[in-house]
């Protein structure tokens, strides 16, 4: 162990080789945790941990850990395998490869809301679609933490983010949070409005959290040669495949965040987000906070889809 001595916590094992023990200050809630809880990814072996991201203070380190010492304020990246480590707790063990210094510009609550959202949006938009100046990017489920992160990333890349939301209730807020335009999908013709916003050209990129019929609509709204990056399954309904996808040279690609094994991707993504925070371009939006004891209530709020931004648990 390096640094100051940690206080004894007899109810939690000492960190093993390459592990860090954290006293947790805040925990970001992610939709994939509701899927794990509900058995969407298959039955879990109980007791089963939940959680991918948190902010806290280092209390102890295992052998081989040299980058951190007791007292360091840190955050946890989403780079650990689900159901092996978890962040829902007052004190947690995580591998040191998943730990980074807490950005000094952010509070612990903001830091806990930062990484999953921005890293989920980073690789699809920056490395796969290579979004750049002049691009129009359609972002559905835009009021989610990932949707808001995508808006800010598209802005930082000097492109044009167009937010899609089901009801008009969130439209003004999305404009204030950086969307260039908002399409209310329950009221407007998404394809017609997209072509109006792009002088008939269509959008080059769509960032899709919904799938189902919404994905079909996004394909119709793309310009020739456009790309849909599909990362969520909020709809869980079947999709109709347009017949002109091949003729218009459209691309549909999935994406799963794999920072656990791709260390170079993790390095690039971390630097991009860290620099954006330092420049004031990225600031996570916190919708609400709940005590850790009310995690079930926080999940229920998340599943109702009425919030804007990130839900955070406080131990």
N, C-alpha and C positions, 0 to 999 in steps of 0.2 A: 504494500500500500504506500502511496505517496501522499505528501501534504499533511494536513492536520488529522489527528485521530478522529474517527467517527464514533458516535455514541452507540452503545450496544443495542441491537434489535434481535432478541433471542427468537422471535417468531418468524424471522426470515433468514434463510441461509446466507452465509457470506458469499460474495460474488466469486464465481469460478474464474478460470483462466479466460482473459479477454472480455470479462463482464464488468459492468458498472452498476452500483446500487444508487438509486435516486430517491430522494424525498420529493414527492410529486406536488407541484403547485397548481397545475391545470391540465386537463385532458381534453383533446379534441375528439368529438364524436363523428364517426363516419358511417355512411350508409351501409358499407360492407359489413359493419359490425351487426347491424340489424339482420342482414342476410345470414351471417354465421349463427346468430342467436336463434333464428327461425328455421335453421336446418336447410337453407337454400343450397349450401355447398355440401350437403350430406350431414349425417348425424355426427355430433361432436361427442368426444369422450369427456364426461364430466368428472371432476370439476374442470372447466375449460376457460382459459383466460380470454379477455377481449381487449382490443385497443391497439392502435398503431402509432399514435403520436401523443406527446405530452411535453410539458415544460417543468423543470424542477431543479434541484440542487444536488450535486454529487455528495453522497455520504460515505461511500467506500468504493474501492476499485480492486479488481482481481489481479493476479499475476500477469505480467506482460502488458498492462495498460500504462502507457506513459504520457498520453496526450491530455489526461484530465487528473485533477486532484480534488480532494475534499473541499467543498465550498464553492466549486465552480457552478455558475448558472448555465444550464444546458437545455437543449431540446432534443427530442427523439424523432429521427426521420422514419418514414414508412419503408424501412428496408429490412424488416424481420419477417420471418415466415409466420402466417396467421396460426393461432392456437398453440404456438410454442412459447412465445413471450407475450405478455399483455401489459397494457398501460393503465387499466382500470384498477387503481389501488392508491393507497397513501404512500407506500414505499414499494418500488419495483426493481427487478433485475432486468437489464437489457445488455446485449452485446455492444462493445465499444464502437464497432463499425456503424452502429445506428445512432450514435450520439454526436452532436455538434454543439458548438458554443451558441448560447442564446443571442440572437441579434440585439445589440444594445439599444437599438431604436424602438424595440417592442417590449411591452409588458409580458409577463408570463402568460396571461390569458391570450393575448394576441399571438405570441409565439406558438402556443399550443394549437392555434387555429390556422397556422401558416402553411405547414409543409405538405400535407397530403393534397390540399387543394391546388397549390401552385405546382407541385411536382407532377401531379396527374395531368395538368394542362401543358406542362413544359414540353415533354418529348413529342406528343402528337403535333403541337403547333409549331415548334421550333425545329425539331429534327426530322419529323416525317413530312409534314406539309410545307416546311420551309417558308412560313408566312413572312411577307415582306411588304415594303411600300406599295400601295396601289391595290393590295388584296382586300376583298370584302369577305368577312368570315361570319357565317351564321352560327349562333350559339344558343341551343335550346336548353331548357331547365336553367335559364340564365341567372335566376335568383339563388341558386344553390351556391355553396362555397366554391365549388369547382367552376361553375359558370362565371361567377364574379372574378375569380382568378384568371380565367380565360380572357375576359374583357380587358383586364389590366395588362395581361401579357400581349394581347393583340395591339393595344395602344402603344406599349413600349416598343413593339416591332414596327411602328409607324404604319400600321394597317388599320382597317375600319371594322370595328366590332358591331354586329347587329344582333341585338338580344331578342330571343323568342320567349314569350311567357303566355300562359293560358288566359289570364284575366288582366283587365286594365288596372287592377288595384296596385300592381307592382311597377307599372310602366314608368311613372315619374321618378321613382327611386332609382330604377335601372339607368335612366338618363343621367341622373345626378352622380351615379357611381361609374360613369364612363362610357356607357353604350352610345354609339353615334345615332342609332335609331332603335326603336322597339316595335316588334310585330306582335300583336295580340292574337294568338292563334285561334282562340274561340270566336273571334269576331272578324278577322281579316283573312283574305286570300294570301297565304304565305308566298306562293309562287308569284302571283301578280305583284304583290308589294315588293318582293325582292327584285323583280325585273324593273319596277319603277325606280327603286333606289340605285340601280346599277345601269341606268340608261339602256335597259333591255339585254344587257350582257349576261346577267346571272352572277352568283357568288362563286369564287374559286374554291373556297373551303367551307365545310360544315363540320361542327364539333357536336356530336350527337350523344346525349345521355339517355335518350328515351327508347329508340328503336321502334319496332312495330310500324304502324301507319305513318308515324312522324318521320321515320327514315325514308319511306317512299316519297313523302312530300319534299324532303330536303334534296333528294336526287333530282326531282323535277325542277328545283330552284337553282341548280348548279349551272355554271357556264360549261361549255365543252372543255374537256380536259380537267374538270374539277374533281375534288376528292372529299369524301365523307370519312371522318374518323369516328368510329363507333366505340364508345367506352362504357355505356351504361344500358340497363335493361328496365327502365322504369315502367315501360308499357307492358311488357310480357305478352303482347299480342303478335300475331303473325304479320309479316311484311309482304306486300305485293311488289314483285320485282319489275320495274319498268322495262318495256321491250327495247327502248332506245339507249340503254346504258352502254352497250358496246359501240353503237354508232356515234355516240357523243364522247367516247373514250373516257368514261367516268371510272373512278376508283373508289371502292369501298374497302376499308381496312379496319381491323380491330386493333386494340392496343391494351396491353396489360402492363402495369408498372412493375418493373423488375430491377429495383435498385439493390436487391440482396446479392445478386451475383455479378451484375454489370458495374464494376467499380468505376470505369471511365465515364459511363453515363451518369452515375451518381455524382462524380466530381464536377462534370459540366453543368448538371442541373442545379447542384448546390450553389455553384458560383453565380449562375444566372439569377437565381432567386435572391441570394444574398446581396448581389450588386443592385438588384431592383429595389430591395428594401432600403439599402443605404441611400439610394437616389430619391427615395420618397415615392417611387412609382407603384410599389406593392404595399398595401396595408390591408390585412385581413379584416373582413366585416364580421363582427360577433353579433349574432342574432339574439342570443340569450345565454345565461349561465344557470346551471342547476347544481345543487350539492350532489356529490357522488352517490349518496344514499337514495337519490331520486333519479338514478340512471334509467329506470324503466319509464318514468314520465318523460325524460328527455328523448328516449327512443320513440315514444308515441308522438311527440311533437314533430320529430324529424319525419316520421312516416306520414303525417298529415300534409306535409309539403306547403304549409302556410307561412313559413318563416323565410327570412332573407339573410343569407350568410351562414355562419358556422354556429353550432351549439357546442358549448364547452361545459365540462363537469369540473367541480371544485371539491377536492378532498377536504 
